[in-house]
Amino acid sequence: MTKHDEIRDGGRDLNRDPITKTPGAHPVGVGVGGVAGGAAAGAAAGTIFGPVGTLIGAAVGVVAGAAVGKGVAERIDPTGETEYWRDAHRERPYVKSDHDYDRDYAPAYGFGLQAREADRTRGWDESEDSLKRDWEASRGESRLAWDDAKPAVRDAWDRTDRTYDLYGRSDEYHASAFEKADYRGDGDEYAHYQPAYRYGAYARSRHPDRPWDESLESELSRDWGTRRGTSPLEWDRAKAAVQDAYVSHDHYSSGNYSDSGRDDNSRFRVR
């Protein structure tokens, strides 16, 4: 498969098997219609987005797949999303003041993220009916009926699309820039560095106003083991590419990440 083939999708078909390049491979391992079943299977083990017993798509099978799956670096960091929505949900007009983030809204955000990662071939309108059915079977302790959960699910769904679009732009830019990178060694392949570039791009979207420094590097290094996918690079080699993507966002970012309806200047925040 050519380098052009790897990036031509613009981030909308990133779930290829990184070895065979077969479309459709994904560590999540479930389709939209299987989200509820996967959640039920993982309830006893707890979830990424909520407390033990909360039924969402991030179930035991999904977590295991993320830990060992060949495409793990293509996934969106669920822990980071948990913390993002913990803050961001307070500004959302659909959030009810008498409802709780962990109990009520985190499952909805997790459900939207999981559903979009599981199937990126269908749009929201095509998927809504099945999502509604799955939510009713998977909401666990959340007090949100579908009409109340829907805005949060859609919010996470749309943010997932924006993040993968960011990955696509990063891929396109760095596939070319890698040829002249001063940290590239003899025999190094772009595919080995791609997860690092995506990690840096995603980290920048999470911390748009934070400079690269030793503290940030230390934080990112701790998660590289779960973000590297099939990359053979240890952190001491990957960090240069992560930093490159983090600080060079102007070169590949459209700057139009926010569609929250708020008038702000956070150009590099994937809201």
C-alpha positions as CSV (number, residue, x, y, z in Angstrom):
1,M,0.0,0.0,0.0
2,T,1.4,3.4,-0.9
3,K,1.9,6.3,1.5
4,H,-0.8,8.2,-0.5
5,D,-3.2,5.3,0.0
6,E,-2.6,5.5,3.7
7,I,-3.5,9.1,4.0
8,R,-6.0,9.7,1.2
9,D,-9.1,9.1,3.4
10,G,-8.5,12.4,5.3
11,G,-9.0,10.6,8.6
12,R,-12.4,9.0,7.7
13,D,-11.1,5.5,7.1
14,L,-8.5,5.1,9.7
15,N,-9.6,1.7,10.9
16,R,-7.4,-0.3,8.5
17,D,-5.4,-3.3,9.8
18,P,-1.9,-1.7,10.1
19,I,-0.3,-4.8,8.8
20,T,-2.6,-6.0,6.0
21,K,-4.1,-2.5,5.3
22,T,-7.5,-4.3,5.1
23,P,-10.4,-1.8,5.6
24,G,-12.6,-2.3,8.6
25,A,-10.1,-3.7,11.1
26,H,-10.5,-2.1,14.5
27,P,-9.5,-3.0,18.1
28,V,-13.0,-2.1,19.3
29,G,-14.4,-5.2,17.6
30,V,-18.1,-4.3,17.6
31,G,-20.5,-2.6,15.2
32,V,-23.0,0.0,16.2
33,G,-25.6,-2.7,16.7
34,G,-23.2,-4.6,19.0
35,V,-22.5,-1.7,21.4
36,A,-25.2,-2.8,23.8
37,G,-24.1,-6.4,23.9
38,G,-20.5,-5.4,24.4
39,A,-21.5,-3.1,27.3
40,A,-23.5,-5.8,29.0
41,A,-20.5,-8.2,28.8
42,G,-18.3,-5.7,30.5
43,A,-20.6,-4.4,33.2
44,A,-19.1,-6.5,36.0
45,A,-15.6,-5.2,35.3
46,G,-16.6,-1.5,35.2
47,T,-16.0,0.9,32.4
48,I,-13.7,3.7,31.3
49,F,-16.2,6.4,31.4
50,G,-18.2,5.5,34.5
51,P,-18.2,3.6,37.8
52,V,-18.5,-0.1,38.2
53,G,-21.9,-1.2,36.9
54,T,-22.4,1.6,34.4
55,L,-23.3,0.1,31.1
56,I,-21.7,1.8,28.1
57,G,-19.8,0.7,25.0
58,A,-16.4,0.8,26.7
59,A,-16.8,-2.8,28.0
60,V,-14.4,-5.5,29.0
61,G,-14.1,-6.7,25.4
62,V,-13.4,-3.3,24.1
63,V,-10.9,-2.5,26.9
64,A,-9.1,-5.8,26.2
65,G,-9.1,-5.0,22.5
66,A,-7.7,-1.6,23.1
67,A,-4.9,-3.0,25.2
68,V,-3.7,-5.6,22.7
69,G,-5.2,-4.6,19.4
70,K,-3.0,-3.9,16.5
71,G,-4.7,-0.7,15.8
72,V,-4.7,0.7,19.3
73,A,-2.9,3.9,18.3
74,E,-5.8,4.8,16.0
75,R,-8.2,5.0,18.9
76,I,-9.1,8.1,20.8
77,D,-7.8,8.2,24.3
78,P,-10.9,7.4,26.4
79,T,-9.3,8.6,29.7
80,G,-8.6,11.9,28.1
81,E,-12.1,12.1,26.8
82,T,-13.5,11.4,30.3
83,E,-11.6,14.3,31.7
84,Y,-12.4,16.6,28.8
85,W,-16.2,16.0,29.2
86,R,-16.0,16.4,33.0
87,D,-15.1,20.0,32.4
88,A,-16.8,20.7,29.0
89,H,-20.2,19.3,30.0
90,R,-20.8,22.2,32.4
91,E,-21.1,24.6,29.5
92,R,-23.5,22.5,27.5
93,P,-27.1,23.9,27.5
94,Y,-28.7,20.4,27.6
95,V,-27.1,19.5,30.9
96,K,-29.6,19.4,33.8
97,S,-28.3,20.9,37.0
98,D,-29.9,18.2,39.2
99,H,-28.1,15.4,37.2
100,D,-24.6,14.0,37.9
101,Y,-21.8,13.8,35.4
102,D,-20.5,10.4,36.5
103,R,-23.8,8.7,36.9
104,D,-25.8,10.4,34.1
105,Y,-23.7,12.1,31.5
106,A,-20.4,10.2,31.4
107,P,-22.2,7.0,30.1
108,A,-23.8,9.1,27.3
109,Y,-20.5,10.6,26.2
110,G,-18.8,7.2,26.4
111,F,-21.6,5.7,24.4
112,G,-21.3,8.3,21.6
113,L,-17.5,7.9,21.4
114,Q,-17.7,4.1,21.4
115,A,-20.5,4.0,18.8
116,R,-18.6,6.3,16.4
117,E,-15.4,4.4,16.8
118,A,-17.2,1.1,16.2
119,D,-18.7,2.3,12.9
120,R,-17.5,5.3,11.0
121,T,-19.2,4.3,7.7
122,R,-22.7,5.6,8.6
123,G,-23.8,9.0,9.4
124,W,-25.8,10.1,12.5
125,D,-29.2,10.0,10.7
126,E,-28.6,6.5,9.6
127,S,-27.5,5.3,13.0
128,E,-29.8,7.1,15.4
129,D,-32.5,4.4,15.5
130,S,-30.1,1.7,16.4
131,L,-28.3,4.0,18.9
132,K,-31.6,4.7,20.6
133,R,-32.3,1.0,21.0
134,D,-28.8,0.3,22.3
135,W,-28.9,3.2,24.7
136,E,-32.1,2.0,26.4
137,A,-30.4,-1.4,26.9
138,S,-27.1,0.0,28.0
139,R,-27.7,3.1,30.1
140,G,-27.2,1.3,33.4
141,E,-27.7,3.8,36.3
142,S,-28.0,6.8,34.0
143,R,-31.3,8.6,34.6
144,L,-31.3,10.0,31.0
145,A,-33.9,8.7,28.7
146,W,-32.9,8.8,25.0
147,D,-34.3,12.3,24.4
148,D,-32.2,13.7,27.2
149,A,-29.1,11.5,26.4
150,K,-29.2,12.2,22.7
151,P,-27.5,15.6,22.8
152,A,-24.6,14.3,24.8
153,V,-24.3,11.2,22.7
154,R,-24.3,13.4,19.5
155,D,-21.8,15.7,21.1
156,A,-19.3,12.9,21.7
157,W,-20.0,11.5,18.3
158,D,-19.3,14.8,16.5
159,R,-16.1,15.4,18.6
160,T,-14.9,11.9,17.6
161,D,-15.3,12.9,13.9
162,R,-13.4,16.1,14.4
163,T,-10.6,14.3,16.2
164,Y,-10.2,11.8,13.4
165,D,-10.3,14.6,10.9
166,L,-7.4,16.1,12.8
167,Y,-5.6,12.8,12.5
168,G,-6.1,12.8,8.8
169,R,-4.6,16.3,8.4
170,S,-1.7,15.4,10.6
171,D,-1.1,12.2,8.6
172,E,-1.0,14.2,5.3
173,Y,1.4,16.8,6.6
174,H,3.8,14.5,8.5
175,A,4.0,11.8,5.8
176,S,5.8,14.5,3.7
177,A,7.6,16.3,6.5
178,F,9.0,13.0,7.9
179,E,11.3,12.7,4.9
180,K,13.3,15.7,6.1
181,A,12.9,15.3,9.9
182,D,16.3,15.6,11.7
183,Y,15.3,12.8,14.1
184,R,14.8,10.3,11.3
185,G,17.4,7.6,11.3
186,D,18.6,5.3,8.5
187,G,16.0,2.6,8.0
188,D,13.3,4.4,9.9
189,E,9.8,4.1,8.4
190,Y,7.0,6.7,8.5
191,A,4.6,4.0,9.7
192,H,6.7,3.6,12.9
193,Y,6.3,7.3,13.6
194,Q,2.7,7.8,12.6
195,P,1.2,6.9,16.0
196,A,3.6,9.4,17.6
197,Y,2.4,12.2,15.3
198,R,-1.2,11.4,16.0
199,Y,-0.5,11.3,19.7
200,G,1.1,14.7,19.5
201,A,-1.7,16.1,17.4
202,Y,-4.3,14.8,19.8
203,A,-2.4,16.0,22.9
204,R,-2.3,19.5,21.4
205,S,-6.1,19.4,20.9
206,R,-6.4,18.6,24.6
207,H,-4.0,21.3,25.7
208,P,-4.3,24.1,23.2
209,D,-2.8,26.7,25.5
210,R,-0.1,24.7,27.1
211,P,3.5,25.0,26.0
212,W,5.7,21.9,25.5
213,D,7.8,21.5,28.6
214,E,9.3,18.9,30.8
215,S,6.1,18.5,32.8
216,L,4.0,17.9,29.7
217,E,6.6,15.5,28.3
218,S,6.6,13.5,31.5
219,E,2.8,13.2,31.4
220,L,2.7,12.1,27.7
221,S,5.5,9.6,28.2
222,R,3.4,7.7,30.8
223,D,0.7,6.9,28.2
224,W,2.9,6.2,25.2
225,G,2.9,2.4,26.0
226,T,-0.9,2.4,25.3
227,R,-0.8,4.8,22.4
228,R,2.0,3.3,20.3
229,G,0.1,0.4,18.7
230,T,2.5,-1.5,16.5
231,S,5.2,1.1,16.6
232,P,8.6,-0.3,17.7
233,L,9.7,3.1,19.0
234,E,10.3,3.5,22.7
235,W,9.6,6.9,24.2
236,D,13.1,8.2,24.0
237,R,12.8,8.0,20.1
238,A,9.1,8.7,19.8
239,K,9.1,11.9,21.8
240,A,10.7,13.9,19.1
241,A,7.8,13.1,16.7
242,V,5.2,13.7,19.4
243,Q,6.8,17.1,20.1
244,D,7.0,17.9,16.4
245,A,3.3,17.3,16.0
246,Y,2.5,19.2,19.2
247,V,4.4,22.4,18.3
248,S,3.8,22.4,14.5
249,H,0.0,22.3,14.6
250,D,-0.2,25.6,12.6
251,H,1.1,23.6,9.6
252,Y,-1.6,21.0,9.4
253,S,-4.5,22.4,11.5
254,S,-7.4,24.2,9.8
255,G,-7.9,26.0,13.1
256,N,-11.7,25.4,12.9
257,Y,-12.1,22.8,15.6
258,S,-14.7,24.6,17.6
259,D,-18.4,24.5,16.6
260,S,-19.7,25.0,20.0
261,G,-21.5,28.2,19.1
262,R,-19.4,30.2,21.5
263,D,-17.4,33.2,20.4
264,D,-13.9,32.2,21.6
265,N,-10.3,32.2,20.3
266,S,-9.3,28.7,21.2
267,R,-8.2,27.8,17.7
268,F,-6.7,24.5,18.5
269,R,-9.3,23.0,20.8
270,V,-11.3,20.1,19.5
271,R,-14.5,20.8,21.2
